[in-house]
Amino acid sequence: MSDGKPTVATGTLLVTINDTTAQKLQYGDELLIPAKYNAVDPPFNPAEFNYKQYLANQNIYQQTYLYPGQYRVIAHGKGNPLIAYALKLRRHLVEKLKVNIHDTSAVNVASTLILGYKVDLSSDLLQAYSKTGTIHILSVSGGHVAVIYLLLNILLGFIGRYKHGKLIKAILTISLIWYYALLTGLSPAVCRAAVMISLIIIGKTYSRYINTLNILAVSAFFLLLYNPFYISDVGFQLSYLSVAGMIILQPMVYGLLGFKNRWADKLWAACSVSIAAQVITFPLAAFYFHQFPVYFLISNLFIILPAELILFTGIFYLALPQIVFVSASLGWILEKSILIMNKVLLVIEQAPFASINKIWFNTAEYILAYAIIICMAYYFFNRKMLLLRLALVLLFVLAISSSFKKFKSISSNSIVFLNLRKHSGIVFKQGDKAIILSDLACTDKNYRYSIQPYLDSSKVTDTSVYTLAQNIVSPYLLKHGNIIRFNHVKVLIFNKPLQNVRLPDKLKVDYIYLTDNPHATITGLTNNYQFKTLIIGGNNNDQLITDWEKQAADSRAKYYCLKRNISYISLSN
């Protein structure tokens, strides 16, 4: 509003609605909401996922939270009609899957794998796909589009026999591929595959020479022309890298071994594709996801046939009308294939040394890793010893960097007062061991999001989680009541049980941690305690925090408020 009159504003806003009736909202609905929004919070804790940067890469910088009664639907059908139709059709197809597939996990995997419909897969299942290096199968990408292309090529093959048949077939195939891409949400990976296959079809229709790398580059150019923010999308980066790896590295890997047996040769060809894609994406995947699937070759070879069977069966099931016996049979095949695939992947995921975790590359290290891969690839191409020597030197530098980081981490001790918003949390790190005081269990999603990344990045291998009320006796930390001694540092946890306590003499501590909304004044604290720094927990209410900050400033007491601020880290050695 400006001078009492509405004004037009444009931009992208992240809106979170805490209201069960919001589930009825549809694409294209127009909402009237309060003009009150905040900047997206940065990561508050060490090594925490940078959600602010993630949204910024999608041109989103502001967010707002709405509750029942804070918004009003003022119009319907204001979105793109084509996208609205595709989303409506996809919802219908998901409901169709549920008719003959009774297992919830199977329905979720089928919806994700075939239609790109993102649903809440169980954390155990997602972890199994991630740790076995097959998470890509749950993201509709080039492999899915390639299967659609092969299916259309077979079904529309008869058209090529007629006059202008090749052109008609090409138009129909490209149209249906892009229709499928629209149906699955037009992700960067799907768009890349659709653009590439469209260009290949056009080239074949007019009998032109096809250079796959040129087509890959052209597809990237057009997608970035359409949306430059794709360049920062992880899916876009990994998708193009994996395809480039398969084009450039696969022939080199395949040439390392030769088999006279036809089936052994086919098996090695499939292995070479998986190895090439894994090698070229490893540095970037390790940089983003911090793990490497050891059994990727076994799991990817296993998943090829079930995934293709699921995709083919699912497409026929969704394309055909509901015919009692046929639909039930196809649904049964779909459900059993998915359940068997899930079970096998869970077994592989639980095998010893299934994945290497806690890989924390910095930018320089993953660039070094790519330099090593490029040198080795050129070495296998022209056999120049200089490239091999250079690769070994770079590998040595990478090893030194990784070893130095690990040595620095395990030889340091620290106290981290975490900003967990409505929760409390302190990490006492002693080398590769840590004691965590928090009201969050280690299985809680907030713990995994805000605390676990710091522990992993710090090479902590031995952790113990306690509540703030528990007493602790360990070689490097003693806690009795509200007093904690960590090496030579003393911390007092000041909460409600201490708010009316009066001490005859001042207790000397290094830090006072205010938590759980105790009714206290800074004057009262200074009368009872001699402290260096006051830490105001982010889980206290806003009014108390405001009062404490004003009192601390007036009394010139050193303090740090965690609310809407990054964690406070203190080195104790």
Backbone torsions as a table, in degrees:
resi	resn	phi	psi	omega
1	MET	NA	140.0	175.9
2	SER	-135.7	116.9	-176.6
3	ASP	56.8	38.0	177.9
4	GLY	78.6	2.1	-179.0
5	LYS	-115.8	142.6	178.7
6	PRO	-68.4	141.7	176.7
7	THR	-123.8	153.7	-178.4
8	VAL	-81.8	134.1	176.5
9	ALA	-134.5	143.8	178.8
10	THR	-124.9	158.5	179.7
11	GLY	146.0	179.9	-179.3
12	THR	-116.4	129.2	-176.8
13	LEU	-127.7	133.1	175.4
14	LEU	-85.8	117.6	-178.4
15	VAL	-114.2	124.0	175.3
16	THR	-110.9	123.2	-176.3
17	ILE	-112.3	117.3	178.8
18	ASN	-93.5	74.4	-174.6
19	ASP	-157.4	125.8	-177.6
20	THR	-64.6	-30.1	-179.7
21	THR	-70.2	-15.5	179.3
22	ALA	-66.3	-17.8	178.1
23	GLN	-63.8	-19.0	179.8
24	LYS	-84.3	-8.9	179.6
25	LEU	-65.0	143.4	-178.6
26	GLN	-121.0	159.4	173.5
27	TYR	-57.0	134.4	179.8
28	GLY	97.1	-8.7	176.0
29	ASP	-70.8	139.1	179.1
30	GLU	-106.8	126.0	-176.2
31	LEU	-111.1	145.5	170.8
32	LEU	-102.4	117.9	-175.8
33	ILE	-129.5	160.0	177.8
34	PRO	-64.3	144.6	178.8
35	ALA	-82.9	57.0	-180.0
36	LYS	-131.9	114.8	-178.3
37	TYR	-149.4	162.9	-175.8
38	ASN	-127.2	159.5	174.8
39	ALA	-67.5	147.4	178.3
40	VAL	-66.8	135.1	-177.3
41	ASP	-68.3	142.4	172.6
42	PRO	-77.4	173.2	174.1
43	PRO	-67.4	126.4	-176.6
44	PHE	-89.5	-23.1	-173.8
45	ASN	-115.9	153.1	-177.3
46	PRO	-58.3	134.0	177.0
47	ALA	67.2	8.5	178.4
48	GLU	-69.5	148.2	179.3
49	PHE	-58.7	132.4	-177.0
50	ASN	-86.3	82.7	-178.3
51	TYR	-66.9	-31.2	178.3
52	LYS	-62.6	-45.1	178.8
53	GLN	-67.5	-37.7	178.2
54	TYR	-58.6	-45.2	178.8
55	LEU	-71.8	-36.1	178.6
56	ALA	-60.7	-34.6	177.0
57	ASN	-66.6	-14.4	175.0
58	GLN	-107.6	15.6	177.8
59	ASN	65.7	33.3	177.3
60	ILE	-116.6	123.1	-177.3
61	TYR	-125.0	-12.9	-177.1
62	GLN	-125.4	154.6	178.4
63	GLN	-144.5	159.3	176.3
64	THR	-147.1	150.2	178.7
65	TYR	-114.1	128.7	-178.4
66	LEU	-119.6	146.8	178.7
67	TYR	-120.3	170.2	-178.7
68	PRO	-51.9	132.6	179.3
69	GLY	90.3	-6.5	-177.8
70	GLN	-94.9	3.4	177.7
71	TYR	-144.5	161.4	179.9
72	ARG	-142.3	134.3	175.8
73	VAL	-82.0	119.1	-176.4
74	ILE	-110.3	-11.3	179.1
75	ALA	-161.7	157.6	177.4
76	HIS	-124.5	160.1	172.6
77	GLY	66.6	32.8	-179.4
78	LYS	-92.8	-0.9	-178.6
79	GLY	-86.2	-176.2	176.4
80	ASN	-66.2	123.3	-176.3
81	PRO	-59.6	-36.7	-178.9
82	LEU	-66.6	-45.6	178.6
83	ILE	-66.1	-39.8	178.5
84	ALA	-60.3	-42.0	178.5
85	TYR	-64.3	-43.6	-178.9
86	ALA	-63.5	-43.0	179.8
87	LEU	-66.0	-39.3	178.3
88	LYS	-65.0	-42.7	179.0
89	LEU	-65.0	-40.4	179.7
90	ARG	-63.6	-40.9	177.1
91	ARG	-61.3	-39.6	178.4
92	HIS	-64.0	-41.3	-179.2
93	LEU	-68.3	-35.3	176.6
94	VAL	-63.8	-42.8	177.0
95	GLU	-63.4	-35.0	178.1
96	LYS	-65.4	-36.1	177.2
97	LEU	-63.0	-35.7	-176.0
98	LYS	-70.6	-18.0	-177.2
99	VAL	-64.7	-43.4	-174.9
100	ASN	-116.3	2.4	173.6
101	ILE	-114.6	117.0	-170.2
102	HIS	-98.0	-24.3	178.9
103	ASP	-78.4	126.4	-176.1
104	THR	-61.3	-44.1	-179.5
105	SER	-63.7	-35.8	178.5
106	ALA	-67.4	-40.0	176.8
107	VAL	-62.6	-43.5	-178.6
108	ASN	-63.9	-43.8	179.3
109	VAL	-66.6	-43.0	179.5
110	ALA	-61.7	-43.7	179.9
111	SER	-63.1	-39.8	-178.8
112	THR	-73.1	-46.4	-174.3
113	LEU	-70.2	-41.0	-174.2
114	ILE	-89.2	-41.4	-170.8
115	LEU	-111.8	-4.9	-177.5
116	GLY	67.5	23.2	-179.5
117	TYR	-86.3	104.7	-174.5
118	LYS	-73.9	116.9	179.0
119	VAL	-126.2	175.9	-176.6
120	ASP	-82.6	87.2	172.2
121	LEU	-72.2	149.3	-179.6
122	SER	-62.9	150.0	-178.5
123	SER	-63.5	-34.8	178.8
124	ASP	-63.6	-40.7	-179.0
125	LEU	-70.0	-43.3	177.8
126	LEU	-61.7	-39.9	179.0
127	GLN	-65.2	-37.7	179.3
128	ALA	-64.1	-44.1	178.6
129	TYR	-66.6	-37.9	-177.8
130	SER	-69.9	-47.5	-175.3
131	LYS	-72.1	-19.2	178.3
132	THR	-96.8	2.3	177.4
133	GLY	73.7	24.0	-179.0
134	THR	-117.5	15.3	-179.0
135	ILE	-61.1	-23.9	-179.5
136	HIS	-62.4	-24.9	-177.9
137	ILE	-67.9	-24.0	179.6
138	LEU	-87.0	-0.8	176.8
139	SER	-114.2	114.5	-179.0
140	VAL	-59.0	119.9	-173.3
141	SER	-145.9	-153.4	-174.1
142	GLY	-59.3	-39.4	-179.6
143	GLY	-61.2	-41.1	179.5
144	HIS	-66.1	-44.4	180.0
145	VAL	-65.2	-36.2	178.3
146	ALA	-63.2	-40.3	177.8
147	VAL	-63.8	-42.0	177.4
148	ILE	-60.6	-42.9	179.9
149	TYR	-62.3	-45.9	179.2
150	LEU	-62.3	-40.4	179.4
151	LEU	-64.7	-44.8	178.7
152	LEU	-66.1	-36.5	179.6
153	ASN	-61.7	-37.8	178.6
154	ILE	-73.3	-47.7	-175.9
155	LEU	-67.2	-33.6	-177.4
156	LEU	-101.0	11.6	-177.1
157	GLY	-60.7	-31.7	-177.2
158	PHE	-67.1	-23.4	-176.0
159	ILE	-66.4	-30.4	-177.3
160	GLY	-62.3	-15.7	-178.7
161	ARG	-80.0	-14.5	-177.3
162	TYR	-94.3	167.1	178.3
163	LYS	-63.9	134.2	-175.4
164	HIS	59.4	17.8	-176.8
165	GLY	-64.3	-38.9	-178.5
166	LYS	-62.2	-40.8	-179.7
167	LEU	-68.8	-43.2	179.5
168	ILE	-63.2	-42.5	179.1
169	LYS	-61.8	-42.3	179.7
170	ALA	-63.0	-43.8	-179.5
171	ILE	-63.6	-44.5	179.8
172	LEU	-64.4	-44.0	-178.1
173	THR	-63.5	-47.7	-179.8
174	ILE	-62.8	-41.9	-179.5
175	SER	-62.2	-45.2	-178.6
176	LEU	-69.2	-34.9	177.2
177	ILE	-64.5	-43.6	179.2
178	TRP	-71.2	-28.1	175.0
179	TYR	-66.0	-42.4	177.0
180	TYR	-64.8	-41.4	178.3
181	ALA	-60.7	-41.2	177.7
182	LEU	-64.6	-41.3	-179.3
183	LEU	-62.9	-31.7	-177.3
184	THR	-93.2	4.9	171.8
185	GLY	102.7	3.7	176.2
186	LEU	53.8	46.7	175.8
187	SER	-68.4	157.8	180.0
188	PRO	-54.8	-39.3	-179.0
189	ALA	-65.4	-42.3	179.0
190	VAL	-67.2	-43.0	179.2
191	CYS	-62.1	-41.2	177.5
192	ARG	-59.2	-46.9	-179.3
193	ALA	-66.2	-40.3	-178.7
194	ALA	-66.0	-42.0	178.4
195	VAL	-64.2	-44.8	-178.7
196	MET	-62.5	-48.0	-178.4
197	ILE	-67.0	-34.8	177.1
198	SER	-62.3	-44.3	178.9
199	LEU	-66.4	-37.5	177.5
200	ILE	-64.5	-43.0	179.1
201	ILE	-62.2	-43.4	179.0
202	ILE	-62.9	-42.3	178.9
203	GLY	-62.1	-44.4	179.9
204	LYS	-68.0	-35.9	-179.3
205	THR	-62.6	-38.0	-179.1
206	TYR	-103.5	16.9	175.5
207	SER	53.3	46.9	178.6
208	ARG	-98.0	152.9	174.9
209	TYR	-68.3	134.1	-175.9
210	ILE	-110.9	115.3	173.4
211	ASN	-102.3	110.1	-172.0
212	THR	-61.9	-39.1	179.5
213	LEU	-65.0	-39.4	177.1
214	ASN	-63.1	-41.3	178.9
215	ILE	-64.3	-40.0	177.5
216	LEU	-60.8	-43.7	-179.9
217	ALA	-66.5	-41.2	180.0
218	VAL	-64.4	-41.9	179.9
219	SER	-63.6	-40.6	177.5
220	ALA	-63.2	-41.3	-179.3
221	PHE	-60.9	-46.5	-177.3
222	PHE	-69.1	-37.9	178.5
223	LEU	-66.6	-40.1	178.6
224	LEU	-72.5	-28.1	174.5
225	LEU	-66.3	-38.0	178.7
226	TYR	-72.0	-44.2	-178.8
227	ASN	-145.6	96.4	-178.9
228	PRO	-59.9	-22.2	-179.1
229	PHE	-69.5	-13.1	176.5
230	TYR	-59.5	-27.0	-175.8
231	ILE	-61.1	-26.0	-179.4
232	SER	-97.8	2.1	-179.9
233	ASP	-80.4	128.2	-177.5
234	VAL	-62.1	-41.6	178.8
235	GLY	-60.6	-40.8	178.3
236	PHE	-62.8	-47.2	-177.9
237	GLN	-62.8	-49.2	-177.8
238	LEU	-68.2	-35.3	180.0
239	SER	-63.2	-49.0	-178.7
240	TYR	-69.9	-36.4	178.1
241	LEU	-64.5	-43.6	-177.9
242	SER	-64.8	-39.8	178.7
243	VAL	-67.7	-41.6	177.3
244	ALA	-61.8	-39.8	177.8
245	GLY	-62.6	-41.5	179.5
246	MET	-67.1	-33.2	-179.8
247	ILE	-75.0	-44.5	-172.6
248	ILE	-89.0	-49.1	-171.9
249	LEU	-85.7	-29.6	-175.1
250	GLN	-57.1	-44.7	177.5
251	PRO	-60.8	-36.2	178.8
252	MET	-66.2	-45.5	180.0
253	VAL	-65.6	-43.5	-179.8
254	TYR	-61.5	-34.7	-178.4
255	GLY	-74.5	-10.0	-179.6
256	LEU	-70.4	-29.3	179.9
257	LEU	-129.4	149.0	177.4
258	GLY	-130.9	136.2	-179.4
259	PHE	-127.4	133.3	177.5
260	LYS	-79.1	-31.8	178.7
261	ASN	-68.9	132.0	-174.1
262	ARG	-62.2	-45.1	-176.4
263	TRP	-72.2	-35.8	176.0
264	ALA	-64.4	-37.5	178.4
265	ASP	-65.5	-41.0	178.7
266	LYS	-65.3	-39.4	178.8
267	LEU	-64.3	-43.1	179.2
268	TRP	-66.5	-35.4	176.8
269	ALA	-61.8	-42.2	177.9
270	ALA	-66.3	-39.3	178.0
271	CYS	-63.2	-40.9	-177.6
272	SER	-63.8	-35.4	177.3
273	VAL	-64.3	-47.0	-178.7
274	SER	-64.7	-42.1	-179.8
275	ILE	-64.0	-45.0	-179.3
276	ALA	-60.8	-45.1	-179.8
277	ALA	-65.5	-39.5	-178.4
278	GLN	-68.9	-40.3	-179.1
279	VAL	-63.8	-46.5	-174.3
280	ILE	-72.1	-26.7	-178.8
281	THR	-97.3	-9.0	-174.6
282	PHE	-56.5	-51.4	-176.6
283	PRO	-59.4	-43.4	-178.2
284	LEU	-71.0	-40.9	178.5
285	ALA	-64.5	-38.6	177.4
286	ALA	-66.8	-36.4	179.4
287	PHE	-64.1	-40.3	-177.8
288	TYR	-86.5	-42.4	-168.8
289	PHE	-112.1	-9.2	169.6
290	HIS	62.2	29.9	176.7
291	GLN	-152.0	160.8	178.0
292	PHE	-134.1	122.9	-179.6
293	PRO	-78.0	112.4	-175.8
294	VAL	-66.4	-38.6	-175.8
295	TYR	-97.6	31.1	-176.8
296	PHE	-58.5	-35.8	-177.0
297	LEU	-66.7	-45.9	179.9
298	ILE	-64.4	-48.3	-176.2
299	SER	-66.8	-38.6	179.5
300	ASN	-70.2	-37.3	176.1
301	LEU	-65.4	-39.9	179.3
302	PHE	-65.8	-38.9	-169.7
303	ILE	-79.8	-13.2	-176.8
304	ILE	-57.4	-56.1	-176.2
305	LEU	-66.7	-48.6	178.1
306	PRO	-59.2	-40.7	-179.2
307	ALA	-64.5	-42.4	178.5
308	GLU	-67.1	-39.9	177.3
309	LEU	-62.1	-43.7	179.6
310	ILE	-63.1	-43.3	-177.8
311	LEU	-66.7	-47.5	178.9
312	PHE	-62.3	-48.9	-178.9
313	THR	-62.3	-42.6	-179.6
314	GLY	-63.7	-40.2	179.3
315	ILE	-64.7	-44.9	178.2
316	PHE	-64.1	-40.9	-179.8
317	TYR	-61.2	-44.0	-177.5
318	LEU	-75.7	-30.7	-177.1
319	ALA	-77.3	-32.3	-177.7
320	LEU	-81.3	150.2	172.9
321	PRO	-69.7	165.8	-179.3
322	GLN	-69.7	105.4	174.8
323	ILE	-114.6	118.0	-166.1
324	VAL	-44.9	-60.0	-174.9
325	PHE	-70.5	-44.1	-177.4
326	VAL	-65.0	-48.4	-178.7
327	SER	-64.2	-40.0	178.9
328	ALA	-65.3	-38.8	179.8
329	SER	-67.0	-46.3	178.9
330	LEU	-63.6	-39.7	177.7
331	GLY	-63.6	-39.2	178.4
332	TRP	-64.3	-43.7	178.4
333	ILE	-61.7	-44.3	179.0
334	LEU	-59.6	-51.0	-175.9
335	GLU	-62.1	-48.1	-177.7
336	LYS	-66.5	-38.3	179.1
337	SER	-62.2	-44.0	-178.9
338	ILE	-67.1	-43.6	-178.7
339	LEU	-64.9	-39.4	177.8
340	ILE	-66.3	-43.8	179.0
341	MET	-60.6	-44.9	179.0
342	ASN	-62.5	-42.3	-177.3
343	LYS	-65.1	-43.9	-179.9
344	VAL	-64.4	-41.9	179.7
345	LEU	-65.6	-34.9	176.6
346	LEU	-65.6	-37.3	177.5
347	VAL	-65.6	-45.2	179.5
348	ILE	-63.5	-39.4	-178.0
349	GLU	-64.8	-30.5	-178.4
350	GLN	-91.9	1.6	178.1
351	ALA	-69.0	154.9	179.3
352	PRO	-58.8	137.9	177.6
353	PHE	56.1	40.1	-177.8
354	ALA	-65.3	-28.8	179.4
355	SER	-150.8	153.4	173.9
356	ILE	-100.2	117.0	-175.7
357	ASN	-104.1	177.2	174.5
358	LYS	59.3	38.4	173.2
359	ILE	-89.1	112.5	-177.1
360	TRP	-119.8	87.6	174.6
361	PHE	-79.3	139.6	164.9
362	ASN	-91.1	178.2	-174.8
363	THR	-59.9	-43.9	-179.0
364	ALA	-62.4	-37.2	-177.1
365	GLU	-71.2	-40.3	-179.6
366	TYR	-74.3	-26.2	172.7
367	ILE	-68.4	-39.9	174.7
368	LEU	-59.1	-42.8	-179.8
369	ALA	-61.7	-40.7	178.4
370	TYR	-69.1	-34.5	176.5
371	ALA	-63.0	-38.9	177.6
372	ILE	-64.3	-44.8	-179.9
373	ILE	-62.2	-42.4	-179.4
374	ILE	-65.2	-43.3	179.0
375	CYS	-62.0	-43.9	-179.7
376	MET	-66.6	-37.8	178.7
377	ALA	-63.9	-44.1	178.6
378	TYR	-67.7	-31.6	177.8
379	TYR	-64.8	-45.8	178.5
380	PHE	-66.4	-22.8	-179.3
381	PHE	-79.3	-43.6	-175.9
382	ASN	-124.7	0.7	174.3
383	ARG	58.7	35.2	176.2
384	LYS	-86.1	123.3	-176.3
385	MET	-63.8	-26.4	179.2
386	LEU	-59.2	-39.9	-179.9
387	LEU	-67.5	-38.9	178.0
388	LEU	-65.2	-42.8	178.5
389	ARG	-63.0	-43.1	179.1
390	LEU	-61.9	-41.6	178.5
391	ALA	-62.1	-41.1	179.3
392	LEU	-66.3	-38.7	177.3
393	VAL	-63.6	-45.6	179.4
394	LEU	-64.0	-38.3	177.8
395	LEU	-63.9	-38.9	178.0
396	PHE	-64.1	-42.8	178.2
397	VAL	-62.7	-42.4	178.9
398	LEU	-63.1	-41.2	179.3
399	ALA	-64.6	-41.1	178.8
400	ILE	-63.2	-45.1	-179.8
401	SER	-60.8	-45.5	-179.6
402	SER	-65.3	-42.1	-179.4
403	SER	-66.5	-39.5	179.6
404	PHE	-64.1	-42.4	178.9
405	LYS	-62.4	-42.5	-179.2
406	LYS	-67.2	-43.1	179.1
407	PHE	-61.7	-44.2	-179.3
408	LYS	-62.9	-38.0	-177.5
409	SER	-71.3	-46.8	-175.1
410	ILE	-79.4	-10.5	177.9
411	SER	-98.6	3.9	-178.9
412	SER	-111.9	149.0	176.0
413	ASN	-119.6	142.9	-177.1
414	SER	-155.0	159.4	172.1
415	ILE	-118.9	127.7	179.7
416	VAL	-121.4	116.7	173.0
417	PHE	-89.5	110.2	-171.0
418	LEU	-85.9	150.3	171.5
419	ASN	-100.0	98.1	-179.2
420	LEU	-109.5	25.0	178.3
421	ARG	59.5	-101.7	-175.9
422	LYS	-85.3	3.1	-177.1
423	HIS	-120.9	162.8	177.8
424	SER	-104.6	153.2	179.3
425	GLY	-169.6	129.7	174.3
426	ILE	-133.8	134.0	177.2
427	VAL	-112.9	124.2	173.8
428	PHE	-105.8	107.0	-175.0
429	LYS	-104.4	125.9	177.3
430	GLN	-124.4	96.8	-177.4
431	GLY	63.1	-120.9	179.6
432	ASP	-98.6	16.9	177.2
433	LYS	-118.0	154.1	179.0
434	ALA	-152.9	143.1	171.7
435	ILE	-113.9	128.0	-177.7
436	ILE	-112.3	124.7	173.1
437	LEU	-102.9	117.4	-177.4
438	SER	-163.5	156.9	172.2
439	ASP	-87.7	6.1	176.8
440	LEU	-98.1	135.9	173.1
441	ALA	-78.9	155.0	-177.7
442	CYS	-66.5	-14.5	177.2
443	THR	-89.2	-8.8	-178.5
444	ASP	-69.4	141.3	-178.0
445	LYS	-63.9	-31.3	177.1
446	ASN	-67.5	-35.1	176.3
447	TYR	-64.9	-46.6	-178.6
448	ARG	-65.7	-29.3	-177.2
449	TYR	-83.1	-40.6	-170.4
450	SER	-107.0	-26.2	-175.7
451	ILE	-106.0	-46.0	-175.1
452	GLN	-58.6	-40.8	179.0
453	PRO	-58.5	-37.8	178.0
454	TYR	-65.0	-43.1	179.8
455	LEU	-62.4	-43.2	-179.5
456	ASP	-66.4	-45.2	-177.9
457	SER	-67.5	-23.1	179.0
458	SER	-92.1	7.5	177.7
459	LYS	62.7	31.2	176.9
460	VAL	-78.8	125.7	-178.0
461	THR	-112.7	-17.3	-177.1
462	ASP	-124.1	110.6	-177.3
463	THR	-124.0	150.2	173.7
464	SER	-136.2	132.2	-177.8
465	VAL	-112.2	128.3	179.0
466	TYR	-129.5	158.7	170.7
467	THR	-83.6	167.0	-179.0
468	LEU	-70.7	-12.9	-178.2
469	ALA	-92.3	-14.4	-175.2
470	GLN	-80.1	147.5	171.1
471	ASN	-86.7	147.8	-175.4
472	ILE	-135.6	136.4	172.0
473	VAL	-128.8	114.7	178.4
474	SER	-141.7	166.5	-178.9
475	PRO	-58.8	-26.3	-176.4
476	TYR	-121.0	-2.0	-179.5
477	LEU	-145.3	132.4	174.3
478	LEU	-122.9	132.8	177.0
479	LYS	-133.0	122.5	176.2
480	HIS	-131.2	115.3	-175.2
481	GLY	65.7	-121.3	-178.4
482	ASN	-103.4	4.1	-178.6
483	ILE	-101.6	131.1	178.8
484	ILE	-123.3	131.2	172.6
485	ARG	-115.6	117.3	178.7
486	PHE	-119.3	107.9	-171.6
487	ASN	55.5	-115.3	-179.6
488	HIS	-106.3	13.9	-177.5
489	VAL	-107.9	136.6	-179.7
490	LYS	-115.9	129.6	-178.3
491	VAL	-122.0	135.6	175.5
492	LEU	-110.7	126.4	173.4
493	ILE	-92.1	110.7	-177.4
494	PHE	-101.5	109.4	178.4
495	ASN	-130.8	-166.4	-172.9
496	LYS	-58.6	-39.5	179.0
497	PRO	-59.7	-20.9	-179.0
498	LEU	-98.3	-2.5	-169.1
499	GLN	-67.0	-24.6	179.9
500	ASN	-109.8	10.1	-178.4
501	VAL	-81.4	134.3	176.2
502	ARG	-119.3	126.3	-177.3
503	LEU	-97.6	142.3	177.9
504	PRO	-68.1	-33.0	178.3
505	ASP	-130.4	154.3	179.4
506	LYS	-66.8	134.3	176.1
507	LEU	-94.7	127.1	-178.0
508	LYS	-89.5	121.6	177.3
509	VAL	-136.6	162.5	176.7
510	ASP	-86.3	-42.2	-177.6
511	TYR	-133.0	141.0	168.3
512	ILE	-113.0	125.4	-178.4
513	TYR	-107.6	107.2	179.5
514	LEU	-84.3	121.9	-176.2
515	THR	-148.4	157.2	173.8
516	ASP	67.7	32.4	172.4
517	ASN	54.4	52.1	176.9
518	PRO	-74.6	145.9	176.3
519	HIS	-86.2	99.7	-176.8
520	ALA	-146.0	160.0	174.5
521	THR	-119.4	156.3	178.8
522	ILE	-65.2	-34.3	177.1
523	THR	-62.9	-42.5	177.8
524	GLY	-63.0	-37.8	178.7
525	LEU	-66.8	-44.2	-178.9
526	THR	-68.8	-24.5	176.4
527	ASN	-72.8	-31.3	-176.4
528	ASN	-98.0	-26.5	-171.2
529	TYR	-134.8	144.9	171.0
530	GLN	-106.9	111.9	-172.9
531	PHE	-131.5	158.2	178.1
532	LYS	-90.3	-45.3	-176.7
533	THR	-139.3	136.7	175.7
534	LEU	-99.3	123.8	178.5
535	ILE	-105.8	117.0	179.9
536	ILE	-95.3	112.9	-177.5
537	GLY	-64.9	147.2	-179.0
538	GLY	-74.8	-9.2	-178.8
539	ASN	-87.9	2.6	175.1
540	ASN	-82.2	157.2	-178.0
541	ASN	-74.4	158.0	-171.4
542	ASP	-60.9	-39.7	-176.4
543	GLN	-65.8	-42.9	177.7
544	LEU	-62.8	-42.1	-179.4
545	ILE	-62.5	-42.9	179.4
546	THR	-61.3	-43.6	179.7
547	ASP	-64.1	-44.9	-178.6
548	TRP	-64.2	-40.7	-179.7
549	GLU	-63.4	-40.8	-179.9
550	LYS	-67.0	-43.3	-179.9
551	GLN	-65.5	-41.1	-179.9
552	ALA	-65.1	-40.2	178.8
553	ALA	-65.9	-40.4	-179.7
554	ASP	-66.0	-37.0	-177.9
555	SER	-90.7	1.2	-180.0
556	ARG	58.3	32.8	175.9
557	ALA	-82.7	140.0	178.8
558	LYS	-75.8	124.5	-177.7
559	TYR	-143.2	163.1	175.3
560	TYR	-142.9	125.9	-179.9
561	CYS	-100.3	127.2	-177.9
562	LEU	-81.9	-22.8	-176.4
563	LYS	-61.1	121.1	179.9
564	ARG	60.8	25.3	176.0
565	ASN	-130.8	162.5	178.7
566	ILE	-71.9	161.6	-179.2
567	SER	-59.7	154.5	177.5
568	TYR	-99.2	121.0	-177.2
569	ILE	-113.2	128.0	178.2
570	SER	-123.5	124.1	175.7
571	LEU	-83.2	132.5	-176.0
572	SER	-106.1	9.5	176.8
573	ASN	-139.5	NA	NA
